[in-house]
């Protein structure tokens, strides 16, 4: 039996690995419509790639009703879960091809570029290498990265914000310190890396702003204007996608949510939001576009029987989460998936009820205590996997050949005295890490866990540390 289970697990992970590689490839390969010295693409290559895209869309996809139907069936859920495409879409090529059947390819490419500008289908997230100094007159980085992808990577507010927070939107460093975000381009110290703390500061965390200023991370030419644009990206209407809704939840928790413990509350909220954001980025890794700098909770071991419990009051937060799950339920197809969503909604409803009574300082019932002490098992049953440290690269800085990694480590244990009893409740907080790593050796979860368990390797990471 053990051999059978282990074999099935191995096959599952191998299948998921192939899926991950295929989706990353299909989402990364661009069929650009414009030649440019900034990307190293010649006109003949642009002609060839555009004709390939035209043939693939016209003949292979739209010539096969079954394939077209399946692709459409994928697009709507992916757009809701992770965001809309940030590139030209199939209908753009169909429309141009129908109008310009007999035209030469350079004219077709020009028409596609004009349509991309007209319809707003140029990338706000560059997700590719562009040499700013080599751009032709009147041509932008968005122009040279305009094109089509078979399984387009998705526009997410955080990647779009990150794109605004690095060179060349943000320029030369003006201070005398050594901020974590700096890089060297054309012999100038400029902003090469965005930071998760910047997102939190833009969403209203004063604590994040203090930490950024302590290491001079916002002291760059043009930063104020770039930050304003980045904030606009984060505050896009939440109806766009679940990714947009996540930032509404984070903003709420950083600025308006309430707990019973004001001391150290802002720091804890910031830590929670960084962990939540990192986890959502991890989930979206295969689908979300990654920004580029321009070139020139684990489960605890067994304890004795638990006779008390405490839940941090956060009733409004559970309402937000319920809204997310209800929206997500609409995309569930199987009975099992729908059942899991319903069970999760019931759990959130119970948590909200307990949270309201905790806020009113009403003693918990025995059934409440049992529910909270079994919550980890219920969530494990729903998710099917235990919590583990995870890592995701979220931004690429090609000048230094490094990526920005966001990691969640092993949980930090916290305790809370229970009123009226000589007992303490024990829980866990996220541990969040932000560091640079070689882009040709992007970390896997397994590699990250090995680093976490190696004290010497942790010491040499180029990590942004709190001051």
C-alpha positions as CSV (number, residue, x, y, z in Angstrom):
1,X,0.0,0.0,0.0
2,X,2.8,2.4,0.9
3,X,4.5,1.8,-2.4
4,X,1.2,2.4,-4.3
5,X,0.6,5.7,-2.4
6,X,4.2,6.9,-3.0
7,X,4.0,6.0,-6.7
8,X,0.8,7.9,-7.1
9,X,2.3,10.9,-5.3
10,X,5.4,10.8,-7.5
11,X,3.3,10.6,-10.7
12,X,1.1,13.5,-9.5
13,X,4.1,15.7,-8.9
14,X,5.7,14.7,-12.2
15,X,2.5,15.6,-14.0
16,X,2.2,19.0,-12.2
17,X,5.8,19.7,-13.0
18,X,5.2,19.1,-16.7
19,X,2.1,21.3,-16.6
20,X,4.1,24.1,-14.8
21,X,6.9,24.0,-17.4
22,X,4.4,23.9,-20.3
23,X,2.3,26.8,-19.0
24,X,5.4,28.9,-18.2
25,X,6.7,28.4,-21.7
26,X,3.4,29.0,-23.4
27,X,3.0,32.2,-21.4
28,X,6.5,33.5,-21.8
29,X,7.1,33.0,-25.6
30,X,6.2,36.3,-27.3
31,X,5.4,36.8,-31.0
32,X,6.3,40.5,-31.2
33,X,5.0,42.8,-33.9
34,X,7.8,45.3,-34.0
35,X,11.5,45.0,-34.8
36,X,13.9,46.9,-32.6
37,X,17.6,47.2,-31.6
38,X,16.3,47.3,-28.0
39,X,15.2,43.7,-28.2
40,X,17.7,42.5,-30.9
41,X,14.8,41.5,-33.2
42,X,15.3,42.1,-36.9
43,X,12.4,43.0,-39.3
44,X,12.6,39.6,-41.0
45,X,12.3,37.8,-37.7
46,X,9.3,40.0,-36.7
47,X,7.7,39.1,-40.1
48,X,8.3,35.4,-39.5
49,X,7.0,35.4,-35.9
50,X,3.9,37.4,-36.8
51,X,3.1,35.1,-39.7
52,X,3.5,32.1,-37.4
53,X,1.1,33.7,-34.9
54,X,-1.4,34.4,-37.6
55,X,-1.2,30.8,-38.9
56,X,-1.5,29.4,-35.4
57,X,-4.5,31.5,-34.5
58,X,-6.3,31.2,-37.9
59,X,-5.7,27.6,-38.8
60,X,-4.8,25.7,-35.7
61,X,-7.0,27.3,-33.1
62,X,-10.0,28.8,-34.9
63,X,-9.9,25.9,-37.4
64,X,-10.6,23.4,-34.6
65,X,-13.9,24.2,-32.8
66,X,-13.1,21.8,-30.0
67,X,-9.7,23.4,-29.2
68,X,-11.2,26.9,-29.5
69,X,-14.0,25.9,-27.0
70,X,-11.5,24.5,-24.5
71,X,-9.3,27.6,-24.8
72,X,-12.3,29.9,-24.1
73,X,-13.3,27.7,-21.2
74,X,-9.8,28.3,-19.7
75,X,-9.7,32.0,-20.4
76,X,-12.6,33.2,-18.3
77,X,-11.6,31.4,-15.0
78,X,-8.0,32.4,-15.4
79,X,-8.9,36.1,-16.1
80,X,-11.0,36.1,-12.9
81,X,-8.5,34.3,-10.7
82,X,-5.3,35.9,-11.9
83,X,-6.2,38.9,-14.1
84,X,-6.8,39.7,-17.7
85,X,-4.1,39.2,-20.5
86,X,-1.6,42.0,-20.8
87,X,-1.0,41.4,-24.5
88,X,-2.8,41.4,-27.9
89,X,-5.5,38.7,-28.0
90,X,-6.7,36.3,-30.7
91,X,-9.6,38.5,-31.8
92,X,-7.1,41.3,-32.6
93,X,-5.2,39.1,-35.0
94,X,-8.4,37.8,-36.6
95,X,-9.8,41.3,-37.1
96,X,-6.6,42.6,-38.7
97,X,-6.1,39.5,-40.8
98,X,-9.7,39.8,-42.2
99,X,-9.1,43.4,-43.2
100,X,-5.6,42.9,-44.7
101,X,-5.6,39.5,-46.3
102,X,-3.5,40.5,-49.3
103,X,-1.2,43.0,-47.5
104,X,2.5,42.4,-47.0
105,X,3.6,41.3,-43.5
106,X,5.2,44.7,-42.5
107,X,1.9,46.5,-43.1
108,X,0.0,43.8,-41.1
109,X,2.5,44.2,-38.2
110,X,2.0,48.0,-38.3
111,X,-1.8,47.5,-38.2
112,X,-1.4,45.3,-35.2
113,X,0.7,47.8,-33.4
114,X,-1.8,50.5,-34.1
115,X,-4.7,48.3,-32.8
116,X,-2.7,47.5,-29.7
117,X,-2.4,51.3,-28.9
118,X,-6.0,51.9,-29.8
119,X,-7.5,49.1,-27.7
120,X,-5.0,49.5,-24.8
121,X,-3.4,46.1,-25.4
122,X,0.1,47.1,-24.7
123,X,1.9,45.6,-21.7
124,X,2.0,47.7,-18.5
125,X,4.2,44.9,-17.2
126,X,7.2,44.6,-19.4
127,X,8.1,40.9,-18.6
128,X,11.1,40.9,-21.0
129,X,14.6,42.4,-21.6
130,X,14.7,45.8,-23.2
131,X,17.8,48.0,-23.7
132,X,16.5,51.5,-23.0
133,X,19.4,53.2,-24.7
134,X,18.8,51.2,-27.9
135,X,15.2,52.2,-28.4
136,X,14.5,53.9,-31.7
137,X,13.1,57.5,-31.7
138,X,9.4,57.5,-31.0
139,X,9.4,53.9,-29.9
140,X,8.6,52.8,-26.3
141,X,9.4,49.7,-24.4
142,X,5.7,48.8,-24.5
143,X,5.9,49.0,-28.3
144,X,8.7,46.6,-28.7
145,X,7.1,44.1,-26.3
146,X,3.7,44.3,-27.9
147,X,2.6,40.9,-29.4
148,X,0.7,37.7,-28.7
149,X,1.3,34.7,-26.4
150,X,-0.4,31.3,-26.8
151,X,-1.3,31.2,-23.1
152,X,-0.9,34.8,-22.1
153,X,0.6,35.7,-18.7
154,X,-1.8,37.7,-16.6
155,X,-1.9,41.3,-15.5
156,X,-1.8,41.5,-11.7
157,X,-1.9,44.8,-9.8
158,X,1.3,44.1,-7.9
159,X,3.4,43.3,-10.9
160,X,2.1,46.4,-12.6
161,X,3.0,48.5,-9.5
162,X,6.4,46.9,-9.3
163,X,7.0,47.9,-13.0
164,X,6.5,51.5,-11.9
165,X,8.8,51.3,-8.9
166,X,12.1,50.5,-10.8
167,X,14.4,52.0,-13.4
168,X,13.6,53.7,-15.7
169,X,10.4,54.9,-14.1
170,X,12.5,55.6,-11.0
171,X,16.0,57.0,-11.6
172,X,19.1,57.9,-9.7
173,X,19.6,57.4,-6.0
174,X,19.9,60.7,-4.1
175,X,21.2,59.6,-0.7
176,X,24.4,58.4,0.9
177,X,23.3,55.0,2.3
178,X,23.2,51.6,0.6
179,X,19.6,50.7,0.1
180,X,18.7,47.1,-0.7
181,X,16.8,48.2,-3.9
182,X,19.7,49.8,-5.6
183,X,21.5,48.5,-8.7
184,X,24.2,49.9,-11.0
185,X,23.3,50.8,-14.6
186,X,25.5,52.9,-16.9
187,X,27.7,53.7,-13.9
188,X,24.8,55.2,-12.0
189,X,23.2,53.9,-8.9
190,X,19.5,53.5,-9.7
191,X,16.5,51.6,-8.4
192,X,16.7,48.0,-9.7
193,X,14.5,46.2,-7.3
194,X,11.0,46.8,-6.0
195,X,10.1,45.7,-2.5
196,X,7.1,44.0,-0.9
197,X,7.2,46.7,1.8
198,X,6.6,49.3,-0.9
199,X,3.3,47.7,-1.8
200,X,2.2,47.7,1.9
201,X,3.2,51.3,2.3
202,X,1.2,52.3,-0.8
203,X,-1.8,50.4,0.7
204,X,-1.6,52.5,3.9
205,X,0.9,50.8,6.3
206,X,2.7,53.5,8.2
207,X,5.0,50.9,9.7
208,X,6.1,49.8,6.2
209,X,6.9,53.4,5.3
210,X,9.0,53.8,8.5
211,X,11.0,50.7,7.6
212,X,11.5,51.8,4.0
213,X,12.8,55.2,5.1
214,X,15.1,53.7,7.7
215,X,17.1,52.2,4.9
216,X,16.5,55.0,2.4
217,X,14.5,52.9,-0.1
218,X,12.4,55.8,-1.3
219,X,15.1,58.3,-1.9
220,X,15.3,58.2,-5.7
221,X,14.8,60.7,-8.4
222,X,11.2,60.5,-9.6
223,X,10.1,58.2,-6.8
224,X,7.1,60.2,-5.7
225,X,5.4,60.3,-9.1
226,X,6.2,56.6,-9.7
227,X,4.7,55.7,-6.4
228,X,1.5,57.6,-7.2
229,X,1.2,55.6,-10.5
230,X,2.0,52.3,-8.6
231,X,-0.8,53.1,-6.1
232,X,-3.2,53.6,-8.9
233,X,-2.3,50.2,-10.2
234,X,-2.9,48.6,-6.8
235,X,-6.3,50.3,-6.4
236,X,-7.8,49.1,-9.7
237,X,-11.5,48.1,-9.3
238,X,-11.7,44.8,-7.5
239,X,-14.2,43.5,-10.0
240,X,-11.4,43.0,-12.5
241,X,-10.1,39.8,-10.8
242,X,-9.6,38.0,-7.6
243,X,-6.0,39.3,-7.6
244,X,-7.4,42.8,-7.4
245,X,-9.7,41.8,-4.5
246,X,-6.7,40.6,-2.6
247,X,-5.3,44.1,-2.4
248,X,-8.7,45.4,-1.1
249,X,-8.4,42.9,1.7
250,X,-4.8,43.9,2.4
251,X,-5.7,47.6,2.4
252,X,-8.6,46.9,4.8
253,X,-6.4,44.9,7.2
254,X,-3.6,47.5,7.2
255,X,-5.8,50.5,7.7
256,X,-9.3,49.8,9.0
257,X,-9.5,46.3,10.6
258,X,-9.7,46.1,14.4
259,X,-8.2,43.7,16.9
260,X,-8.2,43.7,20.7
261,X,-4.4,44.3,21.0
262,X,-3.2,47.7,19.9
263,X,0.4,47.1,21.2
264,X,2.5,46.0,18.3
265,X,-0.6,45.6,16.2
266,X,0.6,47.5,13.1
267,X,3.7,45.5,12.9
268,X,1.8,42.2,13.2
269,X,-0.7,43.3,10.6
270,X,2.1,44.2,8.3
271,X,3.8,40.9,8.8
272,X,0.5,39.1,8.1
273,X,-0.2,41.0,4.9
274,X,3.3,40.4,3.6
275,X,2.8,36.7,4.2
276,X,-0.6,36.7,2.6
277,X,0.7,38.6,-0.4
278,X,3.7,36.2,-0.8
279,X,1.4,33.2,-0.7
280,X,-1.0,34.6,-3.3
281,X,2.0,35.4,-5.6
282,X,3.2,31.8,-5.1
283,X,-0.2,30.4,-6.2
284,X,-0.2,32.7,-9.3
285,X,3.4,32.1,-10.2
286,X,2.7,30.1,-13.4
287,X,0.0,32.5,-14.6
288,X,1.1,36.1,-13.5
289,X,3.4,38.3,-15.5
290,X,6.7,39.2,-13.9
291,X,8.0,42.8,-13.9
292,X,11.5,43.5,-15.3
293,X,13.9,46.3,-14.7
294,X,14.9,48.1,-17.9
295,X,18.4,47.2,-19.1
296,X,21.4,49.8,-20.2
297,X,2.2,27.9,8.7
298,X,3.1,24.9,9.6
299,X,1.2,22.3,11.7
300,X,2.4,21.9,15.3
301,X,3.3,18.5,16.9
302,X,0.8,16.6,19.2
303,X,0.0,18.3,22.5
304,X,-1.9,17.2,25.6
305,X,-5.7,17.5,25.4
306,X,-6.6,21.2,24.8
307,X,-9.4,22.6,27.0
308,X,-9.2,26.3,26.0
309,X,-8.8,28.4,22.9
310,X,-8.7,32.0,21.6
311,X,-9.4,33.5,18.2
312,X,-8.1,37.0,17.3
313,X,-11.2,39.1,16.6
314,X,-11.4,39.8,12.9
315,X,-15.0,39.4,12.0
316,X,-14.9,41.9,9.1
317,X,-12.0,40.0,7.6
318,X,-14.0,36.8,7.5
319,X,-16.8,38.6,5.6
320,X,-14.2,39.7,2.9
321,X,-13.0,36.1,2.7
322,X,-16.5,34.7,2.3
323,X,-17.1,37.1,-0.6
324,X,-14.0,35.7,-2.3
325,X,-15.0,32.1,-1.8
326,X,-18.6,32.8,-3.1
327,X,-17.1,34.3,-6.3
328,X,-14.6,31.4,-6.6
329,X,-17.4,28.9,-6.2
330,X,-18.9,30.0,-9.4
331,X,-16.0,28.5,-11.3
332,X,-16.1,25.1,-9.6
333,X,-17.2,22.3,-11.9
334,X,-17.3,19.1,-9.9
335,X,-19.4,18.1,-6.9
336,X,-16.3,17.7,-4.7
337,X,-15.0,21.2,-5.6
338,X,-18.4,22.7,-4.8
339,X,-18.6,20.8,-1.6
340,X,-15.2,22.1,-0.4
341,X,-16.2,25.6,-1.1
342,X,-19.4,25.2,0.9
343,X,-17.5,23.7,3.8
344,X,-15.0,26.5,3.7
345,X,-17.9,29.1,3.8
346,X,-19.3,27.3,6.8
347,X,-15.9,27.4,8.6
348,X,-15.7,31.2,7.9
349,X,-19.2,31.7,9.1
350,X,-18.3,30.0,12.4
351,X,-15.1,31.9,12.7
352,X,-17.0,35.2,12.3
353,X,-19.5,34.2,14.9
354,X,-16.7,33.3,17.4
355,X,-14.8,36.5,16.5
356,X,-17.9,38.7,17.3
357,X,-18.3,37.0,20.7
358,X,-14.6,37.4,21.4
359,X,-14.8,41.1,20.7
360,X,-17.8,41.3,23.1
361,X,-15.7,39.4,25.7
362,X,-18.3,36.6,25.8
363,X,-16.9,33.3,27.1
364,X,-16.5,30.6,24.5
365,X,-18.7,27.5,24.6
366,X,-17.1,24.1,24.8
367,X,-18.2,23.5,21.2
368,X,-16.3,26.7,20.1
369,X,-13.1,25.6,21.9
370,X,-13.3,22.1,20.2
371,X,-13.9,23.8,16.8
372,X,-10.9,26.1,17.1
373,X,-8.6,23.3,18.4
374,X,-9.6,21.2,15.4
375,X,-9.4,24.0,12.8
376,X,-6.0,22.9,11.5
377,X,-7.3,19.4,10.8
378,X,-10.4,20.8,9.0
379,X,-8.3,23.1,6.8
380,X,-5.9,20.3,6.1
381,X,-8.8,18.1,4.9
382,X,-10.0,21.0,2.6
383,X,-6.5,21.8,1.1
384,X,-5.1,18.3,1.0
385,X,-1.6,19.5,1.9
386,X,0.3,20.6,4.9
387,X,1.8,24.1,5.1
388,X,5.4,24.3,4.2
389,X,7.9,27.2,3.5
390,X,7.5,28.5,0.0
391,X,9.3,30.9,-2.3
392,X,8.5,32.8,-5.5
393,X,10.6,35.1,-7.7
394,X,8.5,38.2,-8.4
395,X,10.9,40.6,-10.3
396,X,13.9,40.2,-12.7
397,X,16.8,42.6,-12.7
398,X,18.9,41.6,-15.7
399,X,21.7,44.1,-15.2
400,X,22.9,42.3,-12.0
401,X,21.5,39.0,-13.3
402,X,19.4,38.6,-10.1
403,X,15.8,38.1,-9.2
404,X,13.8,39.4,-6.2
405,X,12.6,36.4,-4.2
406,X,9.7,36.5,-1.7
407,X,9.7,33.7,0.8
408,X,7.6,32.4,3.6
409,X,9.7,30.5,6.2
410,X,8.8,28.4,9.2
411,X,6.1,30.0,11.4
412,X,6.8,32.1,14.4
413,X,5.1,30.8,17.6
414,X,3.0,33.3,19.5
415,X,1.1,33.0,22.8
416,X,-2.0,34.8,24.1
417,X,-3.1,34.8,27.7
418,X,-6.8,33.6,28.1
419,X,-8.8,35.9,30.3
420,X,-10.0,34.3,33.5
421,X,-7.7,31.2,33.2
422,X,-4.2,30.3,34.0
423,X,-3.6,29.2,30.5
424,X,-2.2,30.6,27.3
425,X,-3.4,30.0,23.7
426,X,-0.6,29.1,21.2
427,X,-0.6,30.1,17.6
428,X,1.6,31.0,14.6
429,X,2.5,34.0,12.6
430,X,4.0,34.2,9.1
431,X,7.7,34.7,8.7
432,X,8.4,36.7,5.6
433,X,11.8,37.0,3.7
434,X,12.7,39.2,0.8
435,X,16.1,38.7,-0.9
436,X,18.0,38.8,-4.1
437,X,19.2,35.6,-5.8
438,X,20.9,34.7,-9.1
439,X,18.4,34.7,-12.0
440,X,19.9,31.5,-13.6
441,X,19.3,29.6,-10.3
442,X,15.8,30.6,-9.4
443,X,14.8,28.8,-6.2
444,X,12.4,25.9,-5.9
445,X,10.5,25.3,-2.7
446,X,12.8,22.3,-1.8
447,X,15.9,24.4,-2.3
448,X,14.5,27.2,-0.2
449,X,13.7,24.8,2.7
450,X,17.3,23.5,2.6
451,X,18.6,27.1,2.8
452,X,16.3,27.8,5.8
453,X,17.8,24.8,7.6
454,X,21.3,25.9,6.8
455,X,22.5,28.7,9.1
456,X,25.5,29.5,7.0
457,X,23.6,29.8,3.8
458,X,21.1,32.1,5.4
459,X,23.9,34.4,6.5
460,X,25.2,35.0,3.0
461,X,21.8,35.7,1.3
462,X,21.6,39.2,0.0
463,X,18.6,40.0,2.1
464,X,16.8,43.2,2.9
465,X,17.1,43.4,6.7
466,X,15.1,45.4,9.1
467,X,16.9,48.4,10.7
